[in-house]
Amino acid sequence: MADGRQKLAENPFYILGIDVGAARVAIEREGQKLLGMLELGLSQARTFSTPLGIFSRDADQVRWAMSELRDPARRLGHELWASLPAAPLAEVGEAVPADAAGWPEARRALGWKAR
């Protein structure tokens, strides 16, 4: 479980704050923008959202995220983990809203046929 939590918390798509469908040029643009904002010390660049909550961001993470997403094979693995929205998930024991309960399209998204 800790490995899965780490994959979500350190996902390049969440670090850069971009969608999994973002083009390479958009990834580079966002990364450069974040690096500039961090260099200037802007507070909105210091954090990013994941399904596990808010985490801090630094320039090394941004550079790492950009390099991870340049490699198509590594990008694909990160895309699978970044399928969840960046909004925090419900805490254990907390009621899950009806519109967020489960992932009904999971089988289809993973290539399984409906039974």
N, C-alpha and C positions, 0 to 999 in steps of 0.2 A: 504493500500500500504506500509506503514512503516513497518508492520509486515513481509511482504514478503521480503522487502529489508534487514531487520534484519536477516531473515532466510538464505538469501544468504551470507550476510557479516559474519555471525557467524557459517557457516556450517563446521562441523568437517572435512569433506573431503577436503575442501579448506584450512582450518587451517593446516592440516597435509600435504597438497600437494599431495594427493594420489587419485587414480581412485576409483570410486564406486564399482568396482569389486575386489578390493584388499582383499586378505585373511587376517584373523585375525593376523597371524604371521607377515605379511608385515606391518600391521597397528602398531603393537607393536614395530617393528624394526624401522619404520620411526619416531614414537613418541619418542623413546629413543634417536635416532640420533639427532632429533631436540632439545631435552632437553640438550643433551651434547653440541651441537653447541651454544645454548643460554647461557649456563653456561660459555662457553669460550668467549662469547661476539662476536661471528662471525656475521658480518653484513648480510650475505645472509640468516640467520635464522630469522632475525627480521621482515621480511615482507612476505606476501603471497598474491597471486592473486585470485580474484573472478570476476564474470561477472560485478560487480559494480566498479571494480578498485583494487588498491593495499591497503592493510590494514596492520597494525602493529601486530606482534605476540609476545606473552610472554609465559613463562613457565606455568603459570596457565591455559592459553587457550589450550596449548598442552595437559596438564593433563586432562582437561575437555573434549577435543575432543576424547582422547583415551577412557575415561570412557563412553562417549556417544556411541561410536561405539562397545563397548563390549556387550551392551544390544541389542539383535536382533530386538526388537520392535522399539526402538528409532533409531537404525541404518536404518531401512526401511524408516522411515520418512525423515531422512537426505539424504538418497539416492535419493528420489524423488526431493528434492530441489537442489541436486548437479548434476542434469542431464545436466545442461548447462556447456559449457567449461569454464575453469578458466580465459580465456581471456576476457577483458572488452567488454561489449556490446556497440553498437553505441549510442551516445548521442542523446537526443531528437532533432529532426530537422536535424540530420546528415544523409546522404544517407547510406542506408544499402546495402552492397554488394549482388549481385544476389545469390551467393552461400550460404549466411547466412540469406536470407529472409525467415522468418517463420520457422516452424518445421513440414515439411510435414509428418513425421512418427509419429506425436503426438498421433493420434487416435489409431494406431496400438500399440504403446508403452504403452498406457494406457488401452489396452484391448478392444477397440472399433473395430467393424468390418467396413470395407470400404463400402460405399453406392454405 
